[in-house]
């Protein structure tokens, strides 16, 4: 596996970082162990020098067995004994090319240079003689280094095992993520069931939980869309069937008043079908997440435009429209969607209301706003207000008029702009519908 693809995977990154951390730790521990063992070895060699010198100092003479041991060519120490007047009493066989120890001894430990080598020397004295024991520093360092390396060797042997253990542990820790990935990759395109979250570590549970929440919302949205398409198809079937019948009747109707009435009914049917299609498109554009442009706007100006759109319908119904918007209300939103929502509120008030419809627009310094439409019609009973937001839900007694999408469009537009829709009773006893957006944080 190449280094670059390895580092792109989470397992590779964790392995590289942990291996680097373990390597640095091993180097630090190995270095500290090496230095510590060398220091302890030096102390141990110094202790041997001192004990050897003190034992020879306290003896009356050096026995034959000791002379043979000291004369061994493999013996790394050099022992010399002088009398107080400088006469050499004993000198062990020195290693090859090793010079004699200096006759002027420094009591205790000292470090002297003899030829091209550094020597570690310990000298002890009595009233009758001086004993010196020396050892080449190169020999000491070689032995100390060998002891230190033997101490560090287990760390070097364990390093590959630690690397394999890290790779296995990381793979075992990431196994739940692989299970979730496999579960997501093997399901069909129409499956929106939640991913399994049993046995997941705490770090993965929020991610899988958020993804399952998204799947749940998508499932609800798709289910709503399926119902919407089914309802829309049912609603469109009725006016289209009526149009076909009217066209058939028109074909068999001779020219005259009856034909004119048939043409008028056909035109009215086309208008109703056109209005239904326009409402369906308006609802689709008002749904949250729709790709529609937003901009800075004046809600009072949008309300005036919606009022102008509703004037022809109000004039035919004999309804008086009143606007109460004394000051501009600035906000960021979709002007066409807000205009459609206010227009639907006014149309509903004219169709199902009385003779007086009042539109009120207010803003606040903190960024909040509200739009309120009141009429003096029969209103909606409190127990029926929740059902009024359902799609294709028409008011009582007016089944043949309207598309039943007005309040659904209003609610969708309100959600897109962070507002809520409330149904209440107007002061004149009719219906009051209010869109209210809280103050900006």
C-alpha positions in Angstrom: 0.0 0.0 0.0 1.4 3.4 -1.0 2.0 6.0 1.7 -0.3 8.6 0.2 -3.5 6.4 0.0 -2.6 5.0 3.5 -2.6 8.5 5.0 -5.9 9.4 3.4 -7.7 6.7 5.4 -8.6 7.2 9.0 -7.0 3.9 9.9 -3.8 4.8 8.2 -3.6 8.2 9.8 -4.3 6.8 13.3 -1.7 4.1 12.7 0.9 6.6 11.4 0.4 9.0 14.3 0.3 6.3 17.0 3.3 4.5 15.5 5.2 7.8 15.5 4.2 8.5 19.1 5.2 4.9 20.1 8.5 5.3 18.2 9.4 8.5 19.9 8.4 7.1 23.2 10.6 4.0 22.6 13.5 6.2 21.5 13.2 8.3 24.6 12.9 5.3 26.9 15.7 3.5 25.1 17.9 6.5 25.3 17.2 7.1 29.0 17.8 3.4 29.6 21.1 3.4 27.7 22.4 6.5 29.6 21.2 5.1 32.9 22.8 1.6 32.4 26.1 3.2 31.3 26.2 5.4 34.3 25.4 2.4 36.6 28.1 0.3 34.8 30.7 3.1 35.4 29.7 3.2 39.1 30.0 -0.6 39.2 33.5 -0.5 37.6 34.6 2.2 40.0 33.4 0.1 42.8 35.5 -2.8 41.6 38.6 -0.6 41.3 38.2 0.6 44.8 37.5 -2.8 46.3 40.5 -4.3 44.5 42.8 -1.6 45.6 41.6 -1.7 49.2 41.9 -5.4 49.4 45.5 -5.3 48.1 46.4 -2.4 50.4 45.3 -4.3 53.5 47.2 -7.5 52.6 50.7 -8.0 53.8 51.8 -9.4 50.5 50.3 -10.6 47.3 49.9 -14.4 47.2 50.9 -16.6 44.3 47.3 -17.3 43.3 46.5 -13.6 43.2 49.7 -13.0 41.2 48.6 -15.6 38.6 45.2 -14.1 38.4 46.5 -10.6 38.0 49.0 -11.8 35.4 46.3 -13.2 33.1 46.6 -11.4 29.8 42.7 -11.3 29.5 42.6 -9.3 32.8 41.6 -5.8 32.0 43.0 -4.2 35.2 46.6 -3.1 35.9 47.8 -3.3 39.5 51.0 -1.7 40.8 52.3 -1.6 44.3 55.1 0.8 45.5 56.9 1.2 48.7 56.9 4.6 50.4 60.4 5.3 49.0 59.3 4.6 45.4 60.5 1.1 45.1 58.2 -1.1 42.9 57.0 -4.0 45.0 54.7 -5.5 42.4 53.4 -4.8 38.9 50.9 -7.0 37.1 51.2 -8.0 33.5 49.8 -5.1 31.5 47.7 -5.5 28.3 49.6 -5.2 25.1 51.2 -1.8 24.5 49.9 -0.5 27.8 52.4 1.7 29.6 53.1 1.6 33.3 50.9 3.6 35.7 52.5 6.9 37.0 54.6 6.5 40.1 53.2 9.6 41.6 49.7 8.5 42.5 46.7 10.7 43.3 44.8 9.1 46.2 41.3 8.1 45.3 39.9 8.2 41.8 41.7 9.9 39.0 41.7 9.9 35.2 45.1 9.9 33.5 46.3 9.7 30.0 48.8 7.0 29.3 50.1 7.1 25.7 47.0 7.4 23.5 44.5 6.0 26.0 42.5 7.4 28.9 42.7 5.4 32.1 40.6 5.3 35.2 42.8 4.8 38.3 42.1 4.3 42.0 45.0 4.7 44.5 45.1 3.7 48.1 48.0 4.2 50.6 49.3 2.8 53.9 52.3 4.0 55.9 54.4 1.4 54.1 53.1 1.2 50.5 50.9 2.7 47.8 48.5 0.5 45.7 47.2 1.6 42.3 44.6 -0.2 40.2 43.8 1.1 36.7 41.5 0.2 33.8 41.4 1.6 30.3 38.3 3.8 29.7 37.8 2.2 26.3 37.3 -1.2 27.9 34.9 0.3 30.4 32.9 2.0 27.7 32.8 -1.1 25.6 31.5 -3.2 28.5 29.0 -0.5 29.6 27.7 0.0 26.0 27.2 -3.8 25.6 25.3 -3.9 28.9 23.2 -0.9 27.8 22.4 -2.4 24.4 21.3 -5.7 26.1 18.9 -3.6 28.2 17.5 -1.8 25.2 17.3 -4.8 22.9 13.9 -5.9 24.2 12.4 -2.6 23.2 13.7 -3.0 19.7 12.4 -6.5 19.5 9.0 -5.4 20.8 8.6 -2.5 18.4 7.3 -4.6 15.4 4.9 -6.4 17.7 3.7 -3.1 19.0 3.1 -1.9 15.4 1.1 -5.0 14.6 -0.9 -4.6 17.7 -1.7 -1.0 16.9 -2.8 -1.9 13.4 -5.1 -4.7 14.8 -6.5 -2.5 17.6 -7.3 0.4 15.2 -9.0 -2.0 12.8 -11.0 -3.5 15.6 -12.0 0.0 16.8 -13.1 1.0 13.4 -15.1 -2.1 12.7 -18.4 -0.4 13.8 -17.8 2.3 11.2 -17.3 -0.4 8.5 -20.5 -2.1 9.6 -22.4 1.2 9.2 -20.8 1.9 5.9 -21.7 -1.6 4.6 -25.3 -1.2 5.8 -25.6 2.1 4.0 -23.9 0.8 0.7 -25.9 -2.4 0.4 -29.4 -0.9 0.8 -31.6 0.0 -2.2 -32.2 3.5 -3.4 -35.8 3.5 -2.1 -34.8 2.3 1.4 -34.9 5.1 4.0 -34.8 2.9 7.1 -32.5 3.9 9.9 -29.0 2.7 10.0 -28.1 0.2 12.8 -26.6 1.9 15.9 -26.2 -1.0 18.2 -22.7 -1.3 19.8 -21.4 2.0 18.3 -18.8 4.0 20.2 -19.9 7.3 21.6 -17.9 9.2 18.9 -20.0 7.6 16.1 -23.4 7.7 17.8 -24.0 11.4 17.1 -23.1 11.0 13.5 -25.3 8.0 12.9 -28.1 9.5 15.0 -27.9 12.7 12.9 -27.9 10.7 9.7 -30.9 8.6 10.9 -32.7 11.8 11.7 -32.0 13.0 8.2 -33.4 9.7 6.8 -36.5 10.1 8.9 -37.1 13.6 7.7 -36.5 12.5 4.1 -39.0 9.6 4.6 -41.6 12.0 5.9 -41.0 14.4 3.1 -41.2 11.7 0.5 -44.4 10.3 2.1 -45.9 13.8 2.1 -44.9 14.2 -1.6 -46.5 10.9 -2.5 -49.7 12.0 -0.8 -49.5 15.4 -2.4 -49.0 13.9 -5.9 -51.9 11.5 -5.3 -54.1 14.3 -4.1 -53.1 16.6 -6.9 -53.8 13.9 -9.5 -57.2 13.3 -7.9 -58.0 17.1 -7.8 -56.9 17.6 -11.4 -58.9 14.6 -12.7 -62.2 16.3 -11.7 -61.7 19.6 -13.6 -60.1 17.9 -16.6 -63.0 15.4 -16.8 -65.5 18.3 -16.6 -63.6 20.1 -19.4 -63.8 17.0 -21.6 -67.6 16.8 -21.0 -68.1 20.5 -21.7 -66.0 20.2 -24.9 -68.2 17.3 -25.9 -71.4 19.2 -25.2 -70.0 22.2 -27.0 -69.4 20.2 -30.1 -73.1 19.1 -30.2 -74.5 22.5 -29.4 -75.7 24.7 -32.3 -74.7 28.3 -32.5 -76.8 30.5 -30.2 -77.4 31.3 -26.5 -76.8 27.6 -25.4 -73.5 27.5 -27.2 -72.5 30.8 -25.5 -73.4 29.3 -22.1 -71.4 26.2 -22.9 -68.4 28.3 -23.9 -68.7 30.3 -20.6 -68.8 27.1 -18.6 -65.8 25.8 -20.5 -63.9 29.0 -19.8 -64.8 28.9 -16.1 -63.6 25.3 -16.0 -60.3 26.3 -17.7 -59.9 29.1 -15.2 -60.4 26.7 -12.3 -57.9 24.2 -13.6 -55.4 27.1 -14.3 -55.9 28.3 -10.8 -55.3 24.9 -9.3 -52.1 24.4 -11.3 -50.9 27.9 -10.2 -51.6 27.0 -6.6 -49.7 23.7 -7.0 -46.7 25.6 -8.4 -46.9 28.2 -5.7 -47.0 25.4 -3.0 -44.0 23.7 -4.6 -42.0 27.0 -4.7 -43.0 27.7 -1.0 -41.8 24.4 0.3 -38.7 24.6 2.6 -35.5 24.0 0.6 -36.9 25.2 -2.7 -34.3 26.9 -4.9 -36.0 30.3 -5.0 -34.1 33.7 -4.8 -34.2 35.8 -1.6 -33.4 39.4 -1.1 -33.9 42.4 1.1 -37.5 43.6 0.8 -40.1 45.8 2.3 -43.0 43.7 3.7 -45.4 46.7 3.6 -44.7 47.2 -0.1 -45.2 43.4 -0.7 -48.5 43.6 1.2 -49.7 46.5 -1.0 -48.9 44.5 -4.2 -50.9 41.5 -2.8 -53.8 43.8 -2.0 -53.8 45.2 -5.5 -53.9 41.6 -6.8 -56.9 40.8 -4.7 -58.8 44.0 -5.6 -60.6 42.5 -8.7 -61.9 39.5 -6.8 -63.0 41.8 -3.9 -64.8 44.1 -6.3 -66.8 41.3 -7.8 -67.7 40.0 -4.4 -68.6 43.5 -3.0 -65.9 43.2 -0.3 -64.0 46.2 1.0 -60.2 45.7 1.5 -58.3 47.9 4.1 -54.5 48.1 4.5 -52.9 49.1 7.8 -49.1 49.4 7.1 -48.0 52.8 8.3 -44.2 52.2 8.1 -41.8 50.0 6.0 -40.9 46.6 7.4 -37.4 45.5 6.2 -36.6 41.8 6.1 -34.7 39.2 4.1 -36.8 36.8 2.2 -38.6 35.7 -0.9 -40.9 38.5 -2.1 -42.9 36.4 -4.5 -43.6 33.7 -1.9 -44.7 36.3 0.7 -46.8 38.1 -1.9 -48.5 34.7 -2.8 -49.1 33.9 0.9 -50.7 37.3 1.6 -52.7 37.1 -1.6 -54.0 33.6 -0.6 -55.1 35.0 2.8 -56.9 37.9 1.2 -58.6 35.5 -1.4 -59.8 33.2 1.4 -61.1 36.1 3.4 -63.0 37.4 0.3 -64.4 33.9 -0.6 -65.3 32.8 2.8 -65.6 36.1 4.6 -68.0 38.9 4.8 -67.9 42.4 3.5 -64.9 43.9 5.5 -61.3 42.5 5.2 -58.5 44.2 7.0 -54.8 43.6 6.3 -52.3 44.7 9.0 -48.5 44.7 8.7 -46.2 45.6 11.6 -42.5 45.3 12.3 -40.3 45.6 15.4 -36.9 47.2 16.0 -35.4 43.8 16.9 -36.2 42.4 13.4 -39.5 40.7 14.1 -42.6 41.2 12.0 -46.3 40.1 11.7 -49.0 40.0 9.1 -52.6 39.8 10.1 -55.7 39.4 8.0 -59.2 39.8 9.6 -62.7 39.4 8.2 -66.2 39.5 9.4 -67.3 36.2 7.9 -68.4 33.0 9.6 -64.8 32.1 10.6 -63.6 28.6 11.4 -64.6 26.6 14.5 -61.7 26.1 16.9 -61.9 22.3 16.6 -61.6 22.6 12.8 -58.6 25.0 12.7 -55.9 22.4 12.7 -57.5 20.6 9.8 -57.7 23.8 7.8 -53.9 23.6 7.0 -54.3 20.3 5.3 -53.8 20.3 1.5 -57.0 20.3 -0.6 -59.1 21.0 2.6 -61.9 23.4 1.6 -64.1 25.4 3.9 -67.5 24.1 4.9 -70.3 24.9 2.4 -67.8 25.9 -0.4 -66.7 22.5 -1.7 -67.0 23.5 -5.3 -64.9 26.7 -5.0 -61.2 27.1 -4.5 -58.4 24.6 -4.5 -58.0 24.0 -0.8 -54.3 24.9 -0.9 -54.4 28.5 0.3 -53.6 27.9 4.0 -51.1 25.1 3.1 -49.2 27.6 0.9 -49.3 30.2 3.7 -47.9 27.7 6.2 -45.1 26.6 3.9 -44.1 30.2 3.2 -44.2 31.0 7.0 -41.9 28.0 7.7 -39.4 29.2 5.0 -39.2 32.6 6.7 -39.0 31.3 10.3 -42.6 32.4 11.1 -45.6 30.7 12.6 -49.2 30.8 11.5 -52.0 31.2 14.0 -55.8 31.1 13.5 -58.0 33.0 15.8 -61.2 35.0 16.0 -61.3 38.6 14.7 -63.0 41.4 16.8 -65.9 41.3 14.4 -66.4 37.6 15.0 -64.9 36.3 11.8 -61.5 34.6 11.1 -58.2 36.2 12.0 -55.0 34.7 10.5 -51.7 35.9 11.7 -48.1 35.3 10.5 -45.7 36.1 13.2 -41.9 36.0 13.0 -39.8 36.4 16.2 -37.1 39.0 16.7 -33.8 38.2 15.1 -31.2 36.8 17.6 
